[in-house]
């Protein structure tokens, strides 16, 4: 086959892909990611290093490739390989527990050729795919006690393995994804009520035997950051102050007083919304919120149009992942929620997180397509 024969087929494949894919998700995701690179560039100017910007740019490029690859794989294929996907996710998390590198007190990082990767981010996709298949398999029998126990075990084993890595934030993301998928699958309200009743004693046991003093203080400063303004409350106070100083239109790109002086801890990831609020103001913050909300609404729409329950469950899993991370990250910056190290999708620095986000969008696009371009 010569060049003249290859090019027409290539262009035809690209045309077919663009025709069948969800162009709104594609454009909105790339737009958010590019805007995120620009914000990270501003937030890290004081360091004099372009490392975070370069890393994020590479992650975005790799994420787009992953998104396209996953979008052209027929999503029912994941259901057929669900046991393998489930096992692969667990093995990766166990491997991480054994060979992890500790960064910021969390043993959730693996170094490969000098590059730090957080496997628990990528494994979110394994969890969503395997749990969606599990829910589809039990179908209308979801409320049988044996099925509820097995499904709960499916969720909790992932949550436990991530928690043992010292990553409370990601463990909560897995838990929220599981609960959202349970809800959409039709789990009886009685089980949710039982969980609600159990929250009080579970919370007490967590407080007494599980949570560290650091984690408890992170929660307490939500109600009063001034309890420890120079330590646990420092990041919250600085973030809220920066956002407030942005007022309506912001202090200008790369002109935020606190952002450009490096006064906000973890400005490029955990507190990226503080940089957005300070430099782009209320208007810029609303634009970011509208972009992310539009993306989430589109995912919900795709879920309602899915040809089967499995596709709907995948979409809801991705929706829950992105929605919770969005609310938690913004809530952290506004002083409304504890600072637990959760990234703002598409905007926070983090290669592993970016791959997980684009991978999730790719799965939703696969549900939208309903088939592969090679069928």
N, C-alpha and C positions, 0 to 999 in steps of 0.2 A: 504494500500500500504506500503510495507516494504522498508527498506533501499536499498536492492538489486535491487528493481524495480525503485526507485527514481533516483539513480545515473546515470544509462544509459540514462534516459530521460533528466536529467540535462545536461550531457555531449553532448547529441545530440542537445539540444537547444543552447548551447554555440557554438558548431561547426557550426550550421546553421546560427547563428548570425554573427560569424566571416566570414563565407563564403559569406554572402549577404551584409555585411556592407562595407563602404568605408574604407579600412584598412589604406590608405594613410592619410586620415583626422584623423583617430583615433591615429595613431602612431605620426604624426607630432604635433598634439595638445598636447598629453601627453609629448612629448619631449620638446616642448616649455615651458610647465608649470613647468616641473622639472628643466629646466635651469633657469626659473624665480625664483624658490625657492632658488637656489644656489646664484643667484645675490643678492636677497633680504637679504640672510644670510650675505653676505659680506658687503652690504650697511648698515646693522644695527649692525655690530660687536661693534662699539663704544658705543652703548647704553648699552651693557652688558645684554640686555634682548632678549629672544628668542620669545617674544610675536608675533611679525610680522611673523616670520618664521613658528611658530606653527599654527597661524591663517591661513596663506596662504596654508599650507599643508592640513589642514582640509578642506579649501575651494576648493582646487584642488580635493581632494577625493570626496567631495559632488558634485562638478561640473562634474566629470566623471560619477557618478551615474545618475545625471540629464541628461547628454548627452545620455547615453545608454537608459534611459527611454523614452526620446523624440524621439530617433531614431527608436524605435520599435512601436511607435504610427503612424498609417497611417496619413500622413499629410492632406489628404482631410477631416479628422474628424475635424480639426481646422476650416476649411471653413464652415462646417455645423454648428459649434458653434460660428461663427465669431461675432455675435451680443453680445453673452455672454462674449466672450474674450475682445471685445471692451469696454463693460461696466465695466468689472472687472478691466481693466487697468485704466480707469478713476476713479473708486471708490478708488483704491489703492492710486492714486496720490492725490485725494481730502482728503483722510484720512491722508496722510502724511502732507499735508498743515495744517491741523487742529491740529494734535498731534505730529508734528515733534520736534526733538531736534536740536538745532542750534550747528553746528560744523564748525569751520573756516568760519563763516559768512553765511553759507548756511543752510536753514531750510529744508533739504532734507533727514534727518536721523531719523529712528525710532529705539528705544531701546526695544529689546525683551529679557527678562531674562538677562539683562545686556550686551547683544550683540548689537552693532550698525549695522543696516542694511540700505542700501540706496535703497529704493524701485524703484526709477526711473531707476536704472540699469536693474532690472529684468523685469520691465514693457516694456522695449524696445522689448522684445519678443512678448508681447501682441500687441504692435503697429505693428510690422512687420506682424504678423499673420492676424490681423484684416484688415490691409490696403491691404495686398495681396488678401484677400477674396473680399474686396470692389472693387479692380481693376478688378478682375476676373468677378465679377458680372456685371459691366458695359461693359466689353469686348470691342467690336469695337465702342461702342458709347461713348468712353472716352472723345472725344472732344466736346460733347454737353455742352453748357455753364452750364446747371443745374448740370450735372455730375461733371464738373470741380469745381464748387462751393462747392458741397457736399464733394468731395474728398479733396479739399483744407481745408475745415472745419475739416475734419477727422484729417488731419495733424496738423493744427494750434491749435486745442483744446489741443492736447497732448503737443505741444511745449509751449503753454501759461501756462499750469499747472506746467510744469517743471521749466519754467522761474520764475514763482511766488515763487518758493521755493528758489530762489536766486542761481540757478545752471545754469549759462549761458552756460557752457561747454556741459552739457548733453542736453540742449535745442537745441544747434547747431547740436548735433549728430542726434537727432530726425528729425530736418529739412533736413539734408543731406540725411538721409535714405529715407525720403518722396520724395525728388527731384530725387534721383537715381531710385526709383521705378516708379515714374511718367515717367521718361525718357525711361526706358525699356518697359513700357506699351504702348508707342506710343503717348504720349501727343504732340500735335502740337508745332512746333518750334515757332509759333506766341505767344503762352502763355509764353514760356521761354524768348522770346524777350521782351514781355511786362514786365516780371519780371525784366529783366536786366535794362530796362529803368527806372523802379520804384526804383531801388536800391539807386540811388543818393538822391532823396527826402526822402526815408525811412531811409537812413543812416543819413541824416541831422536831422530828427525827433528823431532818436535814440540818437544822440549826444546831442541834446538840452533838451530832456525830459525824456529819459529812462536810458541811461548809467550813472553810478555813476562816480565820479572823479577817484575812484580806477580803474574802468574798462577802462576809457579813458587813464589813465596813463600807464596801462598795454599794451595798443596798441601803445602808443607813444614811449615807450622804445624799441620797436622792431627796430625802425629806428635809435635810438641812445640811447643805454643802459646807456651811461655816463650822460644822462640828470638827472638821479637820481641813482647813483651807489650804494648808501648805503640803498636804500629802494626798489622801484619798479624794478630797473635794477639789483639788487643784485643777484637774482637767475639766471637770464640770463647770466650775466658776469661770474659767478662761473661755470655754466654748460658748457659754451663754452670753458672756460679755461681748465676745467677738460678733456673734449673730446680732445682738442688739445694736451694736455700733454701726452695722451696715445700713440700718434704717430702710428707706424705700428703695433707693437705687444703688446702694453699696458705695464703698470707697474707691472702687475701680479695680480692674484686673491688674494683678501684681502690685497692688497699692494698699492692701490691707495692713493696718498698723501692727496688729498682733500676729497676723499670719507671716508677714515679711520680717518680723523680728524673732521668729521662732519661739513665741511665748505659749503656744498651744501644743501639748504633748500629742504625739501620733497624729499630727495634722494631715498627713498624706493618706491615712487609712481610717482609723477609728473616728477621727474628728474632721473628716473631709467636709462635712456639711457646715462646720463652723467657718471654714475658708470660703465656701460658697455664699453663706449668709453675710459675712463681713465684706467681701469684695464685690459681690453681685447684688446684695441687698435682698429685700423682700421680693422684688420682682424676679430676680434671678433664681431665688429659692423656689418660687411658685412655678417657674418654667421647668425646673428640674423635677418638681413633684408632679407636674402635669405630664411630662414625658414618661416618667415611671408609671404613673397611674394609667395612662393610655395603653402602655405595654401590658399591664396587668389585666385591664379590661378586655384587651384583644385575646389574651390567653383564655380568659373565662369564656369568651365567645367561641373560640375554637373548641373548647371542652363541650359546649352545648351542641356543636355541630358534628361531634365525633360519631363515627359509624358504629362504635361499640363502647361498652363500659370501660374496657381496658384503656382505650385512648383518652376517655374522659378522666380516668384516675391519674394518668400520667400528667395531663394538663393541670389538674388540681394540685398534684404534688409540686410541680414547678411553680405554680402560682403561690402556694403556701411558702415555699422556700424564698422566693423573691419578695413577697409581701412582708413576711416577718422580718427579714433582714433589713428591708427598707424602713419599717416602723421602728425597729429596735435601734438602728444606727442613728436615725434622726432624733428619736426619743433620748438617746444618750447625749447627743449634742445640745438638746434643749433642757437637759437636766430633769427629764420626766421618767427615765428608765435607767437601770444600772449600767455601768460601763463594763461590758463583758466581751469586748473584742470582736464585734460583728461588723463586717464590711457593708458599705452602701453599694448595692449592685451597679456595675458598670463605672462607678465613679471613684471608689476607693482603690488605692494601690494594692496590688496582690495578684500575682500571676495565676496561682491555683484557683483563687476565687473567680477570676475572670474566665478561666476555662470551664468551671462549673456552671457559671451563669450562661455563657454562650452555648454550652452543651445542653443545658435545660431548654433554651430557646430552640435549638435544633430538634429536640424531641417533640416539642409542640408543633414545629413546622412539619415534622413527619406525620403527626396526627392530622394536620390540616391537609396535607397532600393525599393521604390515604393509600398511597402506593409509591413505588420508587420510579425514578425516571428511566429505569432499565427494564420495566415490565413490558 
